[in-house]
Amino acid sequence: MVLCVMQAAIYPGNVLSLYMKKPSSFKYKSGMYLFVKCPDVSPFEWHPFSITSAPGDDYLSVHIRTLGDWTTELRNLFGKACEEEVNSKKATLSRLETTVIAEGAEENTK
């Protein structure tokens, strides 16, 4: 399932938060996670992150602590996109591909 990143923020402690539009048919429970792939970082790597939004929210969010090479590069890419957005006043955040695995069923859509 490909999701569009609506908002990104970088917090103290090198934490990147990503907010994505939640598909209306997507249901999840607290404690579930999703896999994230960012082709601009690596075309083949997928990384799991806990979903930090509540099941009743109309968006999905993840908070990613920058610890390794992949998360550092992801933070840097979104940092540049956020900086450009602030400077140009345009909402042009990069797309982030995700595959969501919920209750053993995997969905891939575009």
URWO-V707506 format. One record per pair of residues at least 24 apart in sequence whose ideal C-beta (glycine too) atoms are under 6 Angstrom apart, sorted by the first residue. I is the first residue (numbers start at 1). J is the second residue. D is the distance in Angstrom with one decimal. If there is no record, write none. Layout:
# URWO-V707506
i=I j=J d=D
i=I j=J d=D
This chain:
# URWO-V707506
i=1 j=100 d=5.0
i=1 j=107 d=4.9
i=1 j=109 d=5.2
i=2 j=97 d=5.2
i=2 j=110 d=5.2
i=3 j=98 d=5.0
i=5 j=93 d=4.9
i=5 j=96 d=4.7
i=8 j=78 d=4.5
i=8 j=82 d=5.6
i=8 j=93 d=5.8
i=10 j=79 d=5.8
i=14 j=66 d=3.8
i=15 j=63 d=5.5
i=15 j=65 d=5.5
i=16 j=64 d=4.6
i=16 j=75 d=4.6
i=16 j=78 d=5.8
i=17 j=63 d=4.8
i=18 j=62 d=5.4
i=19 j=59 d=5.2
i=19 j=61 d=4.8
i=20 j=60 d=4.6
i=22 j=59 d=5.4
i=22 j=60 d=4.7
i=28 j=55 d=5.8
i=28 j=102 d=5.6
i=34 j=98 d=5.5
i=34 j=100 d=4.7
i=35 j=99 d=5.0
i=36 j=98 d=5.3
i=37 j=97 d=5.0
i=38 j=74 d=5.5
i=38 j=96 d=5.7
i=40 j=77 d=5.7
i=41 j=70 d=5.9
i=41 j=73 d=4.6
i=41 j=74 d=5.4
